Amino acid sequence: MAMDRPRFVVLDSSHFAGLAKDWVSPVKEKRDAARLFFPMLAGKGWFPLLCWHHLEELIQHEDDALVDARLRYILSLPSLAWVRACGEFPGPGSVVDVMTAEVLAAYEHPGVDFLQVARIARDDVLSFGSPEDLFPDRFDGWRELRHAFVERQEDARRIAAISRWRAMDINDKRVGEFSNAPLRKASEASNVLRNLRGVLEREIVDRGDKRIADPAVIAGEFFLNIAIGVNSIDSSADLHPALQILVNEGLELGDIDPSLTFSETMDLLIFQKRLRLVAESAGLDWGAVKMSVKCDRIPVSFIEESMRRYSQDQSERKGSELNDLHLLCLSPYADMTFVDKRTLENVRRVQSKIPALRGFFGKVKKAAGYNEISRELTAQ
């Protein structure tokens, strides 16, 4: 008998792919297992929680017939939950939509912490109903999105390849020290950037996703952006060039704390860029939002920062790690989240460093296939 309150489970995209594959298998036992999987879980009160990042991975396969089968399988589910998308965009929402709901909750309740923000935002994050409610057009136009999904996956590989790269040991240096450092001559600075570009290219070759076609292009684009920032410096201004770069990137001078490290300042810069986008889309006053909404009050940002800081650095930094992280950000809104072995170990590492996160992720477990998930959930 189903429980009064439905329980939500986050599956990995590979679990959905495996179920869809068996659903159209010529082997009757596999077809039956896939067909009965979700109705059996629904009988125990369990329903899948779907987001846009699931679809991104499921649609990227080159076999159109297989993608059609995957989407038909999702449309065959008895009921499901999904992340509510902002605006009128069809289909489930993404981690950006989750963060938007969290920012609004934090802004409207300035005295609450990230645990309470998640509780308040839950009703705005989640929707529940039938696949027809989620996909009124049955998502027949998915082929039009494939190119955009492929590009986003390539971006994810670039991000994974360079996000942990550190060319110089400046992360722990205080901004005050950094801003007072003497300037290099133009020719010397150019040589340094050229050498660092070669170092980054080598690192992408050695540690980046093996599907990256041209590491030299990624390294070149990365340092081109740095060069643009350097060229925007006004040498006649009273403001130190290091501070000019931070201001040109989007920080206001009053936000730059000389006692913070370079790494902490860059974290603030990235968070504020995302926060400003949410504030502008919601029509909120940017100054008021910036004053009251901090990174450690927003569950998505807090999870992402904690995982980036404390998770293991893999020998190959795969683009799929970013999608895994997005799915993990759904865990505060789910009763169970299934991840791979690597992500589970990273969750444990983070929880050992930040005790407040031990119960926040909900139940997170690993499962190689959907049969393991079936045994786990039907026993609950």
C-alpha positions in Angstrom: 0.0 0.0 0.0 1.3 3.4 -0.9 2.2 5.8 1.9 0.2 9.0 2.5 3.1 11.2 1.4 4.9 10.1 -1.8 8.6 9.4 -1.4 11.0 10.7 -4.0 14.1 8.9 -5.3 16.8 10.4 -7.6 18.2 7.9 -10.0 21.4 8.4 -12.1 20.8 8.9 -15.8 22.5 5.5 -16.4 19.8 3.8 -14.4 17.1 5.3 -16.7 19.1 4.3 -19.7 19.4 0.7 -18.4 15.7 0.5 -17.7 14.8 1.8 -21.2 17.2 -0.6 -22.8 15.6 -3.5 -21.0 12.1 -2.2 -21.7 12.7 -2.8 -25.5 14.9 -5.9 -25.0 14.0 -9.0 -27.0 14.4 -10.9 -23.7 11.0 -11.2 -22.0 12.4 -11.3 -18.5 14.2 -8.0 -19.0 11.2 -6.4 -20.6 9.0 -7.4 -17.7 11.6 -6.3 -15.1 11.8 -2.8 -16.7 8.0 -2.6 -17.2 7.2 -3.5 -13.5 10.0 -1.5 -11.9 8.3 1.8 -11.3 4.8 0.5 -10.7 6.3 -1.8 -8.1 8.0 1.1 -6.4 4.9 3.2 -6.6 3.1 0.5 -4.7 5.6 1.2 -1.9 5.1 5.0 -2.2 8.3 5.7 -4.2 8.4 7.9 -7.3 11.3 9.1 -9.4 12.4 12.7 -9.2 13.4 14.0 -12.7 15.3 17.1 -13.7 16.6 18.6 -16.9 20.1 17.2 -16.4 18.7 13.7 -16.8 17.3 14.6 -20.2 20.6 16.2 -21.2 22.4 12.9 -20.8 19.6 10.6 -22.1 19.2 12.6 -25.4 22.8 12.8 -26.4 23.0 9.2 -27.6 23.6 9.1 -31.4 21.0 6.4 -31.9 17.6 8.2 -32.5 15.6 5.0 -32.0 17.3 4.4 -28.6 16.6 8.0 -27.5 13.0 7.7 -28.5 12.7 4.5 -26.4 14.2 6.3 -23.4 11.7 9.1 -23.6 8.8 6.7 -24.3 9.8 4.8 -21.2 9.7 7.9 -19.1 6.3 8.8 -20.6 5.1 5.3 -19.5 5.7 5.9 -15.8 2.6 5.9 -13.6 3.5 9.1 -11.8 6.7 11.1 -11.1 8.1 14.2 -9.5 10.2 16.8 -11.3 12.0 20.0 -10.7 9.7 22.9 -11.5 11.0 25.1 -14.3 10.8 28.8 -13.9 8.7 30.6 -16.5 6.8 28.9 -19.3 9.6 26.6 -20.5 8.3 23.0 -21.0 9.8 20.0 -19.3 11.6 19.7 -15.9 13.8 22.4 -14.5 17.5 22.4 -13.9 19.8 23.1 -10.9 19.5 26.8 -11.9 15.7 26.6 -11.2 16.4 24.9 -7.8 18.9 27.7 -6.9 16.3 30.3 -8.0 13.7 28.9 -5.6 16.4 28.8 -2.8 17.5 32.4 -3.4 13.9 33.6 -3.2 13.3 31.6 0.0 16.6 33.0 1.5 15.7 36.5 0.5 12.2 36.4 1.9 13.4 34.8 5.2 16.7 36.5 6.0 17.1 34.9 9.4 17.2 31.2 8.3 20.1 29.0 7.5 20.6 26.6 4.5 18.8 23.8 6.2 15.6 25.9 6.7 16.0 27.4 3.2 15.7 23.9 1.7 12.5 23.2 3.8 10.9 26.5 2.8 11.9 26.2 -0.9 10.7 22.5 -1.3 7.2 23.3 -2.4 8.5 25.7 -5.1 11.2 23.3 -6.2 9.1 20.2 -6.7 6.0 19.3 -8.8 4.3 15.9 -8.8 1.9 14.4 -11.3 1.7 12.3 -14.5 4.2 12.3 -17.4 1.5 14.0 -19.5 1.5 16.9 -17.0 5.3 17.3 -17.4 5.4 16.7 -21.2 2.1 17.8 -22.7 3.6 17.6 -26.2 5.2 14.2 -25.4 8.6 15.9 -26.0 8.4 15.1 -29.7 10.7 17.9 -30.6 13.7 16.6 -28.6 15.9 16.4 -31.8 15.9 20.2 -32.0 17.7 20.2 -28.6 20.4 17.7 -29.3 22.9 20.1 -30.7 22.6 22.4 -27.7 22.9 19.4 -25.3 26.1 18.3 -27.1 27.6 21.8 -26.8 26.7 21.9 -23.1 28.4 18.5 -22.6 31.5 19.8 -24.3 31.4 22.8 -22.0 31.2 20.5 -19.0 34.3 18.7 -20.2 36.1 22.1 -20.4 35.0 23.1 -16.9 36.0 19.7 -15.4 39.4 19.9 -17.1 40.4 23.3 -15.8 38.4 23.8 -12.6 41.0 22.2 -10.4 44.1 23.4 -12.2 46.4 25.6 -10.2 49.4 27.1 -12.1 50.8 29.0 -9.2 50.3 28.7 -5.5 48.3 31.8 -4.9 45.0 30.3 -3.6 46.0 30.9 0.1 47.5 34.4 -0.5 45.6 37.3 0.9 44.1 39.7 -1.5 45.9 42.5 0.4 49.2 40.9 -0.3 48.3 40.1 -3.9 47.2 43.7 -4.6 50.4 45.2 -3.3 52.7 43.0 -5.4 54.9 44.8 -7.9 53.8 44.7 -11.6 55.7 42.7 -14.1 56.9 44.3 -17.3 54.7 43.7 -20.3 57.2 41.5 -22.1 57.8 39.4 -18.9 54.0 39.1 -18.2 53.5 37.9 -21.8 56.2 35.2 -21.4 54.7 34.0 -18.2 51.2 33.7 -19.7 52.7 31.9 -22.7 54.4 29.4 -20.5 51.4 28.9 -18.3 49.3 28.2 -21.4 51.6 25.4 -22.3 51.4 24.0 -18.7 47.6 24.1 -18.8 47.5 22.4 -22.2 49.7 19.6 -20.9 47.5 19.2 -17.8 44.3 18.9 -20.0 46.1 16.2 -22.1 47.1 14.3 -19.0 44.1 14.8 -16.7 41.2 16.1 -18.8 38.3 14.1 -20.3 39.8 11.9 -23.0 36.9 13.0 -25.3 38.3 16.5 -25.5 39.3 17.0 -29.1 41.8 19.9 -28.9 43.4 20.7 -25.5 45.4 23.6 -27.1 42.2 25.4 -28.1 40.8 25.2 -24.5 44.1 26.4 -23.0 44.2 29.2 -25.6 40.7 30.4 -24.9 41.3 30.3 -21.1 44.4 32.5 -21.4 42.8 34.8 -24.0 40.2 35.7 -21.4 43.0 36.4 -18.9 44.8 38.6 -21.5 41.6 40.5 -22.1 41.3 41.3 -18.4 44.9 42.4 -18.3 44.5 44.6 -21.3 41.5 46.3 -19.7 43.7 47.7 -16.9 44.0 51.4 -16.7 47.7 52.0 -15.7 46.9 55.7 -14.8 44.1 54.8 -12.3 44.7 55.0 -8.6 43.2 51.6 -8.1 45.7 48.7 -8.1 45.6 46.6 -11.3 44.8 43.4 -9.3 41.7 45.1 -7.8 40.8 46.6 -11.2 40.6 43.1 -12.7 38.3 41.9 -9.9 36.1 45.0 -10.3 36.0 44.6 -14.1 34.9 40.9 -13.6 31.9 42.1 -11.6 32.9 42.6 -7.9 32.2 45.9 -6.4 35.1 47.6 -4.6 33.3 47.4 -1.3 33.0 43.6 -1.7 36.7 43.0 -1.9 38.1 42.2 1.6 41.9 42.4 1.7 41.9 39.7 4.5 40.3 37.1 2.2 42.4 34.7 0.3 42.5 34.8 -3.5 40.6 31.5 -3.6 37.8 32.9 -1.3 37.6 36.1 -3.4 37.2 34.1 -6.6 34.5 32.0 -5.0 32.7 35.1 -4.0 33.0 36.5 -7.5 31.5 33.3 -9.1 28.6 33.2 -6.6 27.7 36.8 -7.1 27.6 36.4 -10.8 25.1 33.6 -10.4 23.2 35.4 -7.7 22.9 38.6 -9.9 21.3 36.5 -12.7 18.7 35.1 -10.3 18.0 38.5 -8.9 17.6 40.1 -12.3 15.3 37.3 -13.6 13.1 37.6 -10.5 13.0 41.4 -10.6 14.6 41.8 -7.2 16.8 44.7 -6.0 20.4 43.6 -6.5 21.8 45.5 -3.6 19.2 44.1 -1.2 19.8 40.5 -2.5 23.5 40.8 -2.3 23.3 42.1 1.3 21.1 39.3 2.7 21.8 36.2 0.5 25.1 34.6 1.1 26.6 31.4 -0.4 26.4 29.4 2.8 22.6 30.0 2.9 21.9 28.6 -0.5 21.9 24.8 -0.6 22.9 24.4 -4.2 25.9 26.7 -3.8 26.9 25.3 -0.5 26.8 21.7 -1.9 28.7 22.6 -5.0 31.4 24.6 -3.1 31.8 21.8 -0.5 32.1 19.1 -3.1 34.6 21.1 -5.1 36.7 21.8 -2.1 36.8 18.4 -0.5 36.1 15.8 -3.1 38.9 13.6 -4.6 40.7 14.9 -7.6 40.4 12.0 -10.1 43.1 11.0 -12.5 40.7 11.8 -15.4 38.5 14.7 -14.8 35.4 13.7 -16.8 32.7 16.1 -17.9 30.1 13.8 -16.4 31.2 14.8 -12.9 29.4 18.1 -13.4 26.1 16.3 -14.2 26.7 14.0 -11.2 27.0 17.1 -9.0 23.8 18.7 -10.4 21.9 15.5 -9.5 23.4 15.5 -6.0 22.0 19.0 -5.5 18.5 17.4 -5.7 19.3 15.2 -2.6 17.9 17.6 0.0 14.5 17.4 -1.8 14.6 13.6 -2.2 14.1 10.7 0.3 16.8 8.7 -1.5 19.5 9.5 -4.0 21.5 6.9 -5.9 25.0 7.8 -7.1 28.1 6.0 -8.4 30.8 4.8 -6.1 33.1 7.9 -6.7 30.3 10.4 -5.8 29.3 8.5 -2.7 32.9 8.5 -1.4 33.1 12.3 -2.1 29.9 12.8 -0.2 31.4 10.9 2.8 34.6 13.1 2.6 32.5 16.3 2.6 30.4 15.1 5.5 33.5 14.3 7.6 34.7 17.9 6.9 31.4 19.7 7.4 29.3 17.9 10.1 26.2 20.1 9.3 25.9 18.3 5.9 25.7 14.8 7.4 21.9 14.7 7.4 21.3 17.3 4.8 21.9 15.1 1.8 19.2 12.7 2.9 20.0 9.1 2.2 22.7 8.8 -0.5 23.6 5.3 -1.7 25.4 3.7 -4.6 23.8 1.3 -7.1 25.3 -0.3 -10.1 21.9 -1.1 -11.7 18.2 -0.8 -11.2 17.9 -4.3 -9.7 19.9 -3.1 -6.7 17.6 0.0 -6.4 14.5 -2.2 -6.5 15.8 -4.4 -3.7 16.8 -1.4 -1.6 13.6 0.6 -2.0 11.1 -2.3 -1.7 12.7 -3.1 1.7 12.1 0.4 3.0 
